[in-house]
């Protein structure tokens, strides 16, 4: 293997991941990757610093990707010339769609191009044949009119006074889950996997982890979207996670100490960057604190160093927003059947959840081993795609050697379910306040 082939083999995966992140599930991504590799081969003799091979390759990929988008824009202009109407985007949040329909056509056009088709202001200027400064002024006016007309507060949650936070209960409220003999509705869940926040400007929420059977609050978080961010050319939002005080004491012998440490990484506050794109929500970067106090930033291009804690799906495609029953998982009481056997996510039924004196119409989404083998979660989503209740179960033998016994021995009073005949034991719950 010559020098170019060796360098390409070491860098091909992050370049491919970068292209798929920018082009989504587009089937042209493989063609653009081949064009990138060919251009790199042709230009390799002129690369003086071989240690800069990866950023050099990413630069080529960025140019090839831009060429592809320009081609798509030209084709879209031809279609628009044939039809005076913009293509109608897929239905989104009802309140958003209804507000858009009240705006002037020019405002709708600007907002759809920018937010739904995710074109930059420069690309919009090129597509509409107007100066970029005009795009900026029209965008600002459209945003202002949308904000004035939108009926809900930013983030869709309750309005709170500045610096005033809702109090998560010190014990998990009593709840019941009633499985209904009704068809499950389709939910659009835009929350980030494991963190319950949507990647929207101004979004904020509080959530906590509750041990069972004690039902005590083990750790609580405040999540805040702090502003726009960009990672390797991908636009997203920066999210600040903060551990709320007072922080309850957890016995190091308690299995929940590991769950809490895994969630916060021993830090009191940190940031990550995430986005919603192509019908998926995904993480782009995250920071963690080393033992020597150094903060280390990892991104979706860093392979297993990132994927192990933050990645989800093939090539970090993310978690699907659209949640509907696919028939892969069926449930009858505590008995769950998965066909074919293996990691998957599916809507398993319609439930009425009575929690803390309130009643919610929900669908239950089960995640079987998608995030970690031997782990199962139940996520109860309301009609707005928001998590009402999240519950974790462990396979009976999950890390049994580490914890000194099976989970049915460690937590004999906790609820149990079976999945394809294997026993799973309820471990802890998560509760959100918005």
TARA-V563604 format. One line per field, one symbol per residue. phi: phi as a letter, one per 20 degrees, with the letter a starting at -180 (. if undefined). psi: psi as a letter, one per 40 degrees, with the letter a starting at -180 (. if undefined). A space follows every 10 residues. Layout:
BEGIN
phi = ???
psi = ???
END
This chain:
BEGIN
phi = .fffffffff dfffffffff fedmefffgf ffffffffff ffeggeefdf feffffffff ffffffffff ffffffffff fecfefgffg gdfgfffffg feefgffgff ffffeeelef ffffgffemc ffffgfffff ffffffffef edfgnmdfec fgmddfefff cfffbccdee ecfffeddde ffgncmeeed gnfbbcbbdc fcefmefeac cddcfeqfbc clneebcece dcfedfeffc ffefgfffff fffdmmdeaa cbdbbdblmc dbedbbdbdf feneedddcf eemfgeffdc fbnfllfnef ffdbfdnfcc ccmeedcdbf fqgacbedrd cdddclnddc ecdeddddmf ebfndccdde defemefebc cdcdggeflf ffemqfffef cfeefccdcl neeccfdbcc cdcc
psi = hidddddddd eddddddddd ddeaeheedd dddddddddd ddeddehdgd efdddddddd dddddddddd dddddddddd ddhehihhii hahddddddd eeiidddddd ddddddefii dddddddefi iddddddddd dddddddddh eiiheeaihi ihehiihhid ihiiiihhhi giihihighe ihheeeiigi hehiihiihh ihedeihdii ihhhheiiih hfehhaihhh hhhiiihihh heehdddddd dddefeidii iihiihifei hiidiiiihi deehhhhiie eebdddddde ihihffdahh dhhiheedhi hgbehhhhhi hihihiheih ihhhhfeihh hiihhhhged dhhehiihhh haeefihdhh hhihidehfd ddefiidddd gdeiiiiihf eihihhciih hih.
END
